[in-house]
Amino acid sequence: MKKKTFLISGGNFTNKGAQSMLLITIAELRQRFEDCNIVIVPLDSTKVYKEANMRNVLVIANHPDIHMADQSLAKVSFLTLKNILRFLLKRNYIIHGLWDYRRVLDQVDSLIDISGFCLSSQFGIDYNTQYLELLEDAQRHHVPVILMPQSFGPFDYKERKQEMLRRIEAVLSKSKLIFARENEGYDLLKETFNLNNVIKSTDMVLQNKSVNMKLVFCDEPTLDIPDIKTSENVAVIPNSMNLTQRGTEEVIYLYSYTIQKLRKLGKNVYLMYHSDADRTLCKAIFEENKKINGVIFLDHAFSCYEYDVVVRKMDYLVASRYHSIVHAYRNGVPSIILGWAVKYHELAGLFDQKEFVFDVRDKFCGEALDLGLEKMNNNHERYTEEIQRKLVEIQGENCFDEVEKVLRTAEF
């Protein structure tokens, strides 16, 4: 029997959440479709894994040129010549990727998109358009498209709104299966586009119990874990996206205030980043607090499985990256959440932890944050037990069971 080939889009290598979704997807597909071929088009170009060590995986560099609405010989020839010129000028070129991707689209059995959050007016039309072009390109080649659990909306475009809504509806209605991660996104897709291919699902990382690394890697990667010997530990994990909601000084003050409060509570504070994009912000926060004893900056790009080991050494987190919180809950570790999107409230609500979500857009209130930190500090062991009980129920479902049903239907 011919091996299946799956194209995975929307992940990346430098964000722990995206890494985790990528590894889970590869392992889940190979558990169901033995030794299937995997092609990855990541959102970034950096590889934290040695590609040669990834089992039967092809990585194609993402680039706007590879998703061609116009597939005429003239257009393909033009893009090839343009990328040869880029190569000669030592610019961003994708000569091999351009042709590899065209070849792959004619061979893949399905496109599995693991984007956490792309389709929304919050990101602007250009960002949305590039995402839609990826899906449209696959659909033109009659490749079944499946969108794994992610956030959707709002769709309040300030320009070309009706054009964008028509385009989104056309793409989503042709998709074989769509998993909406939040109730708000699920309701929006159903009400706006009247879709019948949408399923409400919790995050795939939260559902996942473990990853069989042998299905992903030839040799299982070694772990590089800091030696954390202290107890009474709390990790602080910022998100540079908070800078889009408040000024830089305000955001740095918020995290610094939190760190100083944690020290007053007797906690050792480990400042760390869940995405490489947050390293600069972490450095700025540490600069403000480096003279305080018991504040440690873990300046290391942990892999997702290394992060799991580190987070288990914490009593709780103060976190702003969505999947840093997902990983924490999956390991039974509660979190104070400093965020701004609906997804944080719904995620915390799964574990009856909504009272610990603080919206960074609101006027800063030190008293409210103090009360939240004190309550978490006094009760984190009980919250851990409650999270672990809820997790058993959540992990009773697996979105890949539905994916398998679709991929095994006769028409594919």
N, C-alpha and C positions, 0 to 999 in steps of 0.2 A: 504494500500500500504506500502511495506517495506521502512523504512527510508534509505536514502542514507548515505554512509559513505565515508568521504574524508580524505586522508592522506596528510598533509601539510609538506613539507620539505624545508630546506634552510633558514628558519627564525631563529631568536634568540631573547632572552629577554633583552640583555644588550646593544643593539644598537638601537637607536631611529628609524632609518629607517626600520630596520628589524621588530621591534615591530609594527610599523605602517602598514607595508605590511601584517603582521600576522592578526592584528585586522580587517583590510579591507577585507582580504580574507575570514575570518570566517563570517563576517557580509554579504558580497556579496553572499556567497554560501547559507546562511540561508534565505536570501531574496528570493532566487530562488528555493531552495529545503528546504522546511519548516522543522525546527528542526532537520536538518541532524546531524549525528554524526561526530565529528572532532577528528582526531588523529594527534598529532604534534610530529615531530622528530626534535627538535631544534639543531642548530649548537653549542650551549653552554649548560651548565648544570645548570646555575643559573636561578631561577624563580623570577622575580620581581612581578608577580601576584600570588595571592593565588590560587593554582590549584582548590581547593574546591569551589572557587567563580566563576570559569569559567564554563559556561553553557554547560554541556554534552561534555566535552573535556577530552581526555586522552593524557598525555604527556609521551613519551617514551624517555629515555635518549639515545642520539646518541653515537655510538661507532663503530669502524671498524668491530667488530665481528658480528654485527647484519646483515651486508650485505654479505651474503655468496654465493660465486660462486659455491662452493662445498656443496651441500645440502644433502649429504649422511648421513645415521644414524650415521656412524662412526665420521663424521665431527661434527655433531650436538652434539653428546655425548662428544667429545673432548672439544668443546667450553664450554659446560655446566660444565664439571669437572674443566676446567681452571678458569672459573669465580667463582666457589665454592672456589677454592684455593685463588683467589684474595680476596674473601669475608673474608676468615679466616685470611688473611694477612692484611686486612683492606686497600686494594688497590682499584684501579678503576675497579669495578665489575658491571655487568649488568644481573644478573641471571634472574630476572623477565622480563627485557626489551628484552632479547634474545628470550624468548618464546612468550611474548606479540606481538613482531614484526612479528614473523612467523605466528601467528594466525591472526593478522590484515591484512597481505598481501593476505590472502585467502578470506577476507571479503570486502575490500575497492572497491569502484566504480571508483576511479581515484586517482592518485598521482598528486598533485598540487605543483609544485616546485616554490618557491618564492626567490630563490637565486638572489642576485643583480649582482654578478659577480664571477663566479667560473671557467668556462671553458676557460682557456687561458694558454699559455706557460709562462706567467709572474709569475704564481704561482708554477711551477714545476710539475713534473710527479706524485709524490705521492699525491699531493692535487687534481689534475685532476682525478687520478685513483679512489680515494675515492668517488668523485662526480659521476663518471661514474658507479661505482659499485652500488650505490644507485638506479640509473635509470635502470641498467641492471637487478637488483634483482626484481624490480617491473615488468619489461617487461617479465621476465621468468614466473611470476605468471599471465600473461595476464592482467595486470593492465594498463589501458590507462594513459599515461604520458603527462602532459601539463606543459610546461615551461613558466612561467609568465614573463612579461617584464624584461629583464636583458641584460647585456653586454656580448659580445662574442669576443674571439680572443685577440691578434694574436695567431696563432698556429705554432710558429717558435721554435719547440722543438729542443734542442741541441743534444738529443739522442733519439733513438727509434721513430723518427718522423713519419715514414710511418706506424708503428704499431699503434701509437696514432691516426693518421688521420683515419685509417681504423676503429678503435674502435669508435671514435667520430661519424663518418658517420653512422655506424651500429646503434648506439643508437639514434641519432637525426632523422634518416630516419624512425625509428619505433615509434617515438613520435607522438602523435595525433595532437599536436598544439604547435608551438614555437613562442613566441613574442620576437623580437629583439628590444632593446630600442634605439639603435643608427643606423644611416644609414650605418656607417662603418661595424658594426657587421652584419647587414642585408645583405649587399652586399657580405661580406666574406662567410657567410653561403650558399648563393645562388651560388656563383661562385666556391667555393671550393668543396661543396658537392652536388650541383645541387638539392637542396631540394625544394619541392613544398608545404611544410607545415609551412612556415615561414610567419609571419605577422609583419609589422613594427608598433610599438606602443610606445607612450610616457609612462613614468613611471606611475604605477598604483596609487601611492600616489598623483601625480600631477593631475591625472584624477579625483580622489575622492573628492567629495564635503563635505561629513560628514560620520561618522560611527554611526550606531544605536547601542549603547553600550548594550542595553537590549538583543540584539541577541548574545552577546559575554559573558556578565557577569550576574550572578544572582543578585548581587547588584552592581550598578555602582560605580567604585572606586572613592574615594575622592581625591581632588587635593591638592597638597602641593606646593604652589606657593610663592616665595619670594616677599616681599612687596617692589616693585620698585617704588619709589615716584619721582625719578628724571625725567627730560626730556632731550632731546639732547643725546639719548642713542645709543650706538653701541655695538653689541655683537661680540666678537672675538672667533671663534670656530676652533681650530687646528685639525690636523689629523696626528696621529703618523705614518701613512703610508708614509708621506713626508720624514721621516727619512731614508726610503729605497732609496730615490733619492738624498738626500744631507746629509752632516754630521750633527750631533746633534747640535753642536755649531752654524752652519750656519742657521739651522731651527729656533733655539731659537732666534738668532739675527734677522731673518726676521720678526718673530711675535713681538719681542720687538720693533723693528724699527717702525712697523705699529702702535703699541699701543701708542708709544710716539708721532707719527705724529697725531694720532686721538686726543690726549690730547691738542696738539697745535691748533687743529681745534675747541677746546672747547667741545669735546664730553666726556661723561661719558662712560668708557669702562668696559663692563661686560665680563670677561673671563669665558667660560663654555665649557663643553665637551658634544658631541652628542653621543659618544660611551664610555663605561667604559675603553676601551683600550687606550683612549687618556688622562686619568686623570693624569698619571705620567708626560706627556709632559706639560699639563696645569700647574701643580704644579711647574715645572722647569721654565716655562715662568713667572709665577707669582712671583717666588723668585727673578727674575731679575728686576721686576717692582713694587714690593710691596710698595716701599717707595714713589711712585708717587701718589699724591692725585688724586682721581677720577678713580682709577683702582680697580675693585672689582672682586674677584674670587668667582663665584657661584659653590662651591664644593658640588654638589648635583647630584645624578643620576636621572634626570628627566625622567618621562615616556614620550612617544611621544605626548600625549595630554596635558601634563603639559608644554612641550617645545613649543607647539603652542601658549599657553597663554603668555609665556615669550617673544617669538619672536615678538609678536604683539606690545610689548612695545618698540621695537627698531626702529630707523629711517632707519637703514640698517645693514647689517652684513659684517664682513670680515671672510669668512668661507672656510673650506677645506674638510669637509665631504659632500659627494654627497647629502645625504638625508637631511642634515641640510639646504642645499640650496633649495632643493625641497620643504621642509616644509616652508621655508621663502617665496619662490615664491607663494606657494599656499595661503599664508596669505597676498600677495601683498607687501612683503618686499624685496627690491633689495639687491644685494650682490656684494661685491668685492670678487673674487674667487682666492685663492692661491692653485693651484692643478697641476696635471701633465698628467692626462689621457684624451683621446678624449671625454669621456662622459661629462666632464665639459664644453668643448667648444660647444658641441651639445645642452646641456641643456641651457646654456646661450643664444645660438642662437635662441632658441624658443621664447625668449623675447627681441630679438635685444640687448642683453647685452654682446656680445662677447668681446667688448673693455675692459671689466672689469675682464677678465680672465688673470691671470699672472702665467706663467709656472715656478714652483719652480726649474726645472732643468736648466733654463737659468741663465746666470751670473746675479747676483743681480744688479739691477739698481734703486737706490733710487729715482732718478728724475722721472722715468716713473711711479713708484708706487705713488709718491707724487701727480703727475698730475691726476692719476686715483682716488685717495682718495679725492682730492679737487673737481673734477668734480662730483663725486658721492655726496659729502657733499652739494654741491650747487644745485643739481638737483634731490635729492632723492624723493621729493614729486611728481615731474613729472614722474619719473620712476615708482613709485607706481601705478599711474593712467594707464600707458602703460601696466604694468604687469597685472593689473586687467582686462584690455580689452582683452589681449591675452589669459588670463586664461579662459574666457568664451568660447572661441573657443576650447581650449584643453579639457575642461570638457564637451564638447558636445559629446565626445566619451567615451566609457567604454569597456575596454578589456574583462570584464566579460560577456558582451553580446555575444561575440564570444565563450567564454568558455561554456556558457549555451547551445548554438546551438549544439556544439560537444557532450556535455554530454546528451543531450536529443534525439540524433539520435537513430534510432531503434536498432542498433547493441549493444547499451549499456543498 
